[in-house]
């Protein structure tokens, strides 16, 4: 997999990257709320974080399937 560095990175660290992406959205919503945005930013940020985590984890799982079945070792 040395020819595919991004796939290798996602295969090794995908779970951590998905969690980091999911945490960015609620933290961004909290920052918006603290700087004067509406309180509605908080639940929207939480929902966006959950949806983002599910989407990112499904992408990481697809990368795992591809690397384990289709790519040469």
Secondary structure, DSSP 8 states (H G I E B T S, - for coil): -TT-HHHHHHHHHHHHHHHHHHHHHHHHHHHHHHTT--THHHHHHHHHHHHHHHHHHHHHHHHHHHHHHTS--
